Amino acid sequence: MAAPTSSRSGRYPDDRPPPPPDLSPSAVRSDSAAPADFSLRSEPADRSDPDSGPVQESGVAAALAAAGPVSVGSDYRPSTIPHDLLAGVTAAHGRLADVLAGVDDDTLRRPSELPGWSVAHLLTHIARNAEAHLGMVQAASVGEVRDMYPGGQAQRDGDIEAGRDVPAATARAAITDAMARLEQAWDAVPVDVWRTGLGRVIAYGPTSLADLVFLRWREAEIHLVDLGLADHDGPRWADLDAAYVDVEWAWTVRGLSERVPPEYTVLLAPGDRPSTAAGRGDRLVVVDVPALDALAWLTGRQPGADGWPPLGPWK
């Protein structure tokens, strides 16, 4: 195998692992509450008394009640319901609503961080994506498997383009309403549906409801950065939720081998979590940067350092 190339963009002060993320109800809700004058976000179903019976257990409500400060360890209890993912996506929805409270029509007309997409395009996509997830959850609840976009890629692209000239108030109302209805639908999913329900997405085909929750979290978390609204208190890449980064890292690394050109092996050596290799080629490249920087490359948000190989599409 050829000698490795390496690039390092930062060092950590020591080798201690980071503390586990705080997913307690108070931590989750503190970032997600909308401003008092933001009246367009309707509240999901009452979360104060989730049904914890064996047949019906509330999704988001149970997530907010069950997620504690220790996510893995001696007190960890595996569950059919993805409590941590539901808590994460609900918090991301709240942050998105907070940012949208301050945008106006001029803001929607400007470019986002995604080439060729305006802020209006991206906000429309976020709303339509929530509606697509809602459709899959509703179908799974009655024993059906629904396509995320029944009209395929053409429907997805057409829906995005249709939002090009939407006013800010309309975009804000559409997104907050779609997010609230999706959260309410998760609340109503019975345990048996969490176990066996499926939706069908373009990139993966049939996908479990738990994985769909993560994919929605990804949409909210990543596109909130892609909006490029730091001047409206929106996040930058460095502000990505730490719990989301952990889950995204595992998901993206799992699919990396199929994206690496055949002549390469890529060794991810982030320093803040175990190293992992992908690919089977003789040309070894060591990606020696923290996980957050590596994810910017792996997700196509940054081009990567000299010598890093071109990757297939991220999905």
N, C-alpha and C positions, 0 to 999 in steps of 0.2 A: 504494500500500500504506500502511496506517495506520502512525502512528508506533509504534515498538516499545516495549514495556514490558520492564523488566529487573529482576532480583533477584539479588543477590550475597550468598552466605553466608560467603565466605571468600576470602582472597587468597593467592597463592603468593609466596614470597620472591623468586623470579626466574623467568625464562622458560625455564630449562633443562629439557629433558625428563627424566623419571625414568630411572634405570638399568634395563636389562632385568632381568626376574626371574631369580633363581637357581633353576634347575630341575635342578641337579646331583643325582646319587643321594644324596650325603650330606645335602644340604639338604632333599630330599624326605623322606627317611627319618627325619630328626631330629625332625620334628613328628608323625610318624605312629606311633611305637612305642607299644604299649599298656603300662600299668604291669605290673610283674613279677607282681603278685597278681591280674591280670585274666586268668583262665584260659579264659573263654568264647569268645574270639576265636581261631578256628582259622586257621593260616597258609596262604596260597595256595601254589601249586606252587613248587618251588625256583627262585629267580631268579638263582642264581649263574652259570649256564651256559646262557643263552638260545640257542636254535637260530637261527642267522643265515643259514641256507641260503635259496635262492631260492624254495622252495616253501612252507616252513613257517617263520614267524618269530614268536616268542612276543610276545604283546601287551603285558601289564603288565611282564613281565620285560625285554623289549626297551626299553620306555619308560624304565624305571629305569636301564638300562645306557646308553641312547643320549642321554638328555636331558642337555645340558651347560650351562655357565653362559652361553653365547651362544645365544639362541634364533633370532635372525635376523641375518644379516650375511654376511661373506665365507666363513664356515665352515658356513653353514646348508645342509643337504641335505634337500630335500623328500622325503617318504616316504609311501607308501600307508598305513602304520600311524600313527595319531595319537599319537605318543609323548608329546608335551607334554600332551595331554588325559588320557591314561592315567596319567601321573605325577601330574597335578593331582588327579584323582578318587581315586586311591589314597591320596594324602596326606590328602585330606578324609575318607575313610573312617577313617583312623587317628585323626584328631582327634575324630571322632564317637565312636569306641570309647573314647578316653580320657575324654571327658565322661561317657559312659554308665556308666563304672566306679563313679562316685560317686552315682548316683541311687537312690532308694528308692521304695517304693510311694506314700508321701505326695507325693513330687515328681511322680509320674506323674498324680496326680489334679488337680493345679493347672492353671490355664489357661496355654496357650502364648501367644505373641504374635499368633497367627492368631485372629481373632474366631470364637468358637464351637468352637474346637479345644482339647482338653486336651493336655498333654504326651504322654499315652498315645495319643491319637488320632494325633498327629503322628509318634510313633515307629513306630506300626503302619503308617502310610502309607509311611514311609521304608523299612521292611522289605519291604512288598508291592511297592513300586516297584523295589527291587533284584531281587526275584523275577521281576517282569514283564520287566525288562531281560535277565535270564538266559534267560527263555523266548524272547525275540526273537533273542538271539545263538545259542542252540542251534538254533533253526529255520533261521536264515540259514546255519548251518554245513552243513546238509543240503539247501540250495537252496530253502527255503521262506520265505515272508513271513508272520510271525505278528503278530496284533494285540497291542499292549501289554497291553490288558485285553480278552480275548476276549468277556467279558460286557458290554463297553462301560462307560459312566459308572456304570450301576447296580452293576456288580461293584466298581468302584473305591470308590464311596461305601459299599457294604456292607462291604467289607473294612476300611475305616477305622473304621466304627462298631463292628465286631466287636471291636476292640482297646480299647474304652473302659475296661474293667475289668481288663485284663491286668496281672498282677504285674510288678514291675520286673525280676526275674530272667528271666521268660519273654520280656519285650520285649528285654532285653539279648541273650539267647541267639539270638532270632530274627533280630535285626539283624546281629549279628556273623557268624552262619552265612550269611545271605543275601549279605552283602558279600564274604565269603571265596569263596563259590561263584561269584559273578559275576566276581571277579578271576581265578579259575582258568579260567573259561570264556573270558575275554578272552585269557589266556595261550595257549589252545589254538586260537585262530582263525587259519587259514592266510591268507597274503597275498592269495590270490585272493578269499577271502571278504571281507576288508577292502575289496577293490576293488569288488565287485559286490553284496555282501550288503545287505539291507534289513530294516527292521522297520516296523511301521505304528502310529503314535501318534495319539491322538484329535485333537490340535491341528493336526498337520501332514500327516497321511496318511503315505505311504511316505517313509521317512527312512533315510539312509545310516548304516552302523554307526559311522562317525566322529562324525557329528552326534548319534547316540544316546549315545556316550560323553560328549559335552559336556552333553547333557540330564541324564544321571545326575550329572555333576559339579555341575550347577546344583542338583539336588535335595539333594545332600549339603551343599553350601556354604550355600545360602540357608536351608534348613530347620534347619541347625545353629544359625543365628542366631535363627530363628523359635521355637525351643524356649524361649528366654528363660531359659537356665540359666547366666547370668553368675555366680551364686552357687555354681555347681559348676565354675567355670573355663571355662564356655562362652563363645564369642565374642559380641561385639556387632557391629553393622553396620560400624563403623569397623575391625573386625578382619578383614574379608573378605580372602581371599588376593589379592595384587596381580595374579598371573597370571590368576586367575579373573576379576577385574574387567576386565582387558583383553579377554578373550574374550567375556564377557557384554556389554560395551559394544558391541562390533562386532555381535553377534547382535541385541541389543535395538534398536539404532539402525537396523539393516537393516529391521526390521519396523515402525518407528514411523509411517511415513506413513499406513498403513491405520488407525492408531489415533487420528490427529489429526482433530478435527472439520473439516468441509469449509471453514469460514470462516477457519480459522487456518493460519498457518505458524509452526512452532516452530524457532527457531535455538538449538541446543545449543552453548554457548560455554564449555566447561569450563576452559579455560586450561591444563590438564595434558595435552591432546591436541588435534588439529585440530578446529575447529568444523564442524558439519554441520547442514543444514536438512532439515526434514520437513514435508510438507503443501503445499497449493497455494492457501491462502486469502489474502485481503488483510490480515487482522488478524495482524500479526507480534508474536510474544512471544519475547523473548530469555531463555533460561534460563542465567543467567550465574553458575553455581556449579560447583564441582569435580565431576568425573565420579562419584565415590562418592555425593555428595549427589544428583546428578541421577538416578542409578540407583535410589536409594531411592524417588524419585517415580515413575520409569518402571516399576518393578516393583510398585507399589502398596503399598509399605511406609511411605510418608509421603505426606500429602495434597498437598504442594507449596505454593508461595508464592501470595499473592493475585495474581490475574490470569493464572495459568497455566491452560490449558484442561483440561477433563475429558478423559480418554483412554479409548479402548476397552480391552477386556481385554488384559492382558499374556499373551503366550504365547511 
